[in-house]
């Protein structure tokens, strides 16, 4: 009996009422999708647009730390425990670099550096404390 449900080619497909075997990577991708949606709907933290490889790495670390065997186990914790959810949100969040933590100092830094950098034909800046290229471009 068709229910009008379509299944993406890389996801679980029912076959005569039985779920076919799929690899663990596909199951984990589904778990991550469900986890991120639950985190957004219940706790308001939206990580759905983040890089999945980076999130998966952080989620595996959180799984080891919490002693759970799957991302579904983490989902259970964030749905039922606000402190556990807040700790996990901090784990998943990108850390800010110390140089940019002082918002009041950024305009004076910009005022001092920008005129000099505009005079250089090809300015190159190395910011040792940055966690990613986005941190450098953000300010």
C-alpha positions as CSV (number, residue, x, y, z in Angstrom):
1,X,0.0,0.0,0.0
2,X,1.6,3.3,-1.1
3,X,1.4,6.2,1.3
4,X,2.7,8.8,-1.1
5,X,6.1,8.9,0.7
6,X,9.2,9.3,-1.4
7,X,12.6,8.0,-0.2
8,X,15.9,9.5,-1.2
9,X,18.2,7.0,-3.0
10,X,20.7,7.0,-0.2
11,X,18.3,6.5,2.7
12,X,16.3,3.6,4.1
13,X,13.7,2.2,1.7
14,X,10.9,-0.2,2.8
15,X,10.7,-3.4,0.8
16,X,7.5,-5.4,1.3
17,X,7.2,-4.1,4.8
18,X,10.8,-4.9,5.7
19,X,13.6,-2.3,6.0
20,X,16.5,-3.2,3.8
21,X,20.0,-3.3,5.3
22,X,22.0,-0.1,4.8
23,X,25.5,0.9,5.8
24,X,26.2,2.6,9.2
25,X,27.2,5.8,7.5
26,X,23.7,6.3,6.1
27,X,22.2,5.5,9.4
28,X,24.5,8.0,11.1
29,X,23.5,10.7,8.5
30,X,19.9,10.1,9.3
31,X,20.6,10.3,13.1
32,X,22.5,13.6,12.6
33,X,19.6,15.1,10.6
34,X,17.2,14.1,13.3
35,X,19.5,15.2,16.1
36,X,20.0,18.7,14.6
37,X,16.3,19.1,13.9
38,X,15.4,18.1,17.5
39,X,18.1,20.4,18.9
40,X,16.6,23.3,16.8
41,X,13.0,22.6,17.7
42,X,13.4,21.9,21.4
43,X,16.4,24.1,22.4
44,X,16.4,26.7,19.6
45,X,20.0,26.1,18.6
46,X,20.3,25.9,14.8
47,X,23.3,23.9,13.6
48,X,21.5,22.5,10.6
49,X,23.6,24.6,8.1
50,X,27.0,23.7,9.7
51,X,29.5,21.5,8.0
52,X,28.5,17.9,8.6
53,X,32.0,16.5,8.9
54,X,32.9,19.0,11.6
55,X,29.7,18.4,13.5
56,X,30.1,14.6,13.2
57,X,33.6,14.9,14.7
58,X,32.3,16.9,17.6
59,X,29.3,14.6,18.1
60,X,31.6,11.6,18.3
61,X,33.6,13.3,21.0
62,X,30.4,14.1,22.9
63,X,29.3,10.5,22.5
64,X,32.6,9.3,24.1
65,X,32.3,11.8,26.9
66,X,28.7,11.0,27.7
67,X,29.2,7.2,27.3
68,X,26.5,6.7,24.7
69,X,26.8,4.4,21.7
70,X,24.9,6.5,19.1
71,X,23.8,10.0,18.2
72,X,20.3,8.9,19.1
73,X,21.6,8.4,22.6
74,X,22.8,12.0,22.6
75,X,19.4,13.1,21.2
76,X,17.7,11.4,24.1
77,X,19.9,13.4,26.6
78,X,19.3,16.8,25.0
79,X,15.6,16.3,24.8
80,X,15.3,15.4,28.5
81,X,18.0,17.4,30.2
82,X,18.4,21.2,29.8
83,X,21.9,21.2,31.4
84,X,23.1,18.4,29.1
85,X,21.7,20.3,26.1
86,X,23.5,23.5,27.0
87,X,26.7,21.6,27.5
88,X,26.4,20.0,24.1
89,X,25.5,23.3,22.4
90,X,28.7,24.7,23.8
91,X,30.6,21.7,22.5
92,X,29.1,22.1,19.0
93,X,29.5,25.9,18.9
94,X,32.6,27.4,17.2
95,X,34.9,28.9,19.7
96,X,35.8,32.5,19.4
97,X,39.4,33.5,19.2
98,X,40.7,35.6,22.0
99,X,41.8,38.5,19.8
100,X,38.1,39.1,18.8
101,X,36.6,38.7,22.3
102,X,37.1,42.3,23.1
103,X,34.5,44.0,20.8
104,X,35.5,47.5,21.9
105,X,39.1,47.0,20.7
106,X,38.2,45.9,17.2
107,X,37.4,49.4,15.8
108,X,40.7,50.8,17.1
109,X,42.6,47.8,15.7
110,X,40.8,48.3,12.4
111,X,41.5,52.1,12.4
112,X,45.2,51.4,13.0
113,X,45.7,48.6,10.5
114,X,43.4,49.3,7.5
115,X,45.2,52.5,6.3
116,X,48.6,50.6,6.4
117,X,47.2,47.5,4.7
118,X,45.7,49.6,1.9
119,X,49.1,50.9,1.1
120,X,50.6,47.4,0.7
121,X,50.3,45.8,-2.8
122,X,49.5,42.4,-1.4
123,X,48.8,42.4,2.3
124,X,49.0,39.1,4.1
125,X,48.0,38.8,7.7
126,X,48.5,35.8,10.0
127,X,46.3,35.7,13.1
128,X,47.6,33.0,15.3
129,X,44.6,32.8,17.6
130,X,41.9,32.3,14.9
131,X,40.0,29.1,14.8
132,X,39.1,29.3,11.2
133,X,39.2,31.6,8.1
134,X,35.7,32.8,9.0
135,X,37.0,34.3,12.2
136,X,39.5,36.4,10.3
137,X,37.0,37.6,7.7
138,X,34.2,38.3,10.2
139,X,35.7,41.4,11.8
